[in-house]
Amino acid sequence: MSAHQIASETPAAEPIHRVDSEVGPLRTVLLHRPGAELKRLTPRNNDQLLFDGVPWLGRAQLEHDAFAEVLRSRGVEVLLLGEVLVEALADPRARFGAVHSAVDERQLGLDLADALRSHLTGMKAKDLAGVLMAGMTFEELPAAEGASLVRRMHQPADFAVNPLPNLLFTRDSSVWVADRVAITSLALPARSRETALTDLIYAYHPRFSRTGRAYGAHSAPLEGGDVLLLSPGVLAVGVGERTTPAGAESFARSAFADGLAHTVLAVPIEQERATMHLDTVCTMVDRDAVVMYPAVRETLSAYPLRPDGSGGVIVDGPLPFLGAAAEAMGIERLRVIDTGLDAVTAEREQWDDGNNTLAVAPGVVVAYERNVETNARLEDAGVEVLRIAGSELGSGRGGPRCMSCPIARDTLG
Ligand SMILES: NC(=[NH2+])NCCC[C@H](N)C(=O)O
């Protein structure tokens, strides 16, 4: 671009990226439209890849398109991970990092790793993004001159680059707190490479060039599904199957150091598949209201963490979660809407992500239509429910909140 062009163009307004609540009107969100990575799932690998079945990709895409459309119809700008990834890969540094993150020498041996790195380096950004997301099998490797032992001994359908079917759940691999983004540290091998992609998107996509980081290069496990922005300055962090006590503690320490929070509530949750993140049992639906699984309502507790003013962290509690949350938020009480009906229905609807709602504004949430009773209760409580289909999307055990990473929300007045 010439100097003349630069001078004559009116600079585009910088997009605002900032999230300090769960319910402020949603402006920009990062989703991932599922793609070929879902086609890698088989009955033999789905457990390890954290899916409860083998989804039908075409239908999952239709369901996802409808989800994105509901958000757009409410004025939300939808960014798709696959697209911003391709755009970020225009930067050679992003390509270098991407190739290195995808090629695992321990899995491939030196020869094959070298050959694959040079093959991937020569690919167009779009094709490289395809491999980064959907992985690559041994039979898809480029024809080698001399076949390595690794190559000869692997089955054609084995993965040379592992696929990332859980990219669908953009909530977990990055999280915004105020005007900063934290690249998380995913606990399970099936997902750990996802953050290499979010990291390079935020580092090299021009849109995010001014974005500051939170949580630095910490490696203690922390997943976005465990992080709830209860109100500006007040975070809840679930500690269970994914986020560890060390993850919650170092996240709190770094949020305090950056002035992003004054209180972090560390909330123990059952170490079970059904409750892999805090947002599977509790999400906010209004400034002062949550939808919550009744089985945990009375037992959920919290360790309030606060800065001691000299770089340390003061640990309080454990206290009952609801009271501790209301106190930290400076409200009288947090209203609770139960996951629907009797204990069995509640258990079914919790499993089907009835608690996993995404607020697009205070009192307006996106929810899976199948959770009939929970949605009815939300409406009885005055919450507007935007229903979406999720029969295929839900087979990965994630709902509207898991499938979205808010990048901009209006600040609540
Ligand atoms: N924020 C969430 N609840 N995410 C759900 C993630 C589901 C995904 N299959 C996993 O097991 O990791």
The ligand as an ORCA input file, in Angstrom:
! r2SCAN-3c Opt
* xyz 1 1
  N     -18.093    -25.140     28.222
  C     -18.490    -26.376     28.064
  N     -19.350    -26.905     28.903
  N     -17.983    -27.075     27.051
  C     -18.402    -28.379     26.713
  C     -17.299    -29.130     26.081
  C     -17.701    -30.471     25.558
  C     -16.557    -31.225     24.991
  N     -16.971    -32.381     24.265
  C     -15.619    -31.656     26.095
  O     -15.855    -32.697     26.642
  O     -14.675    -30.998     26.411
*
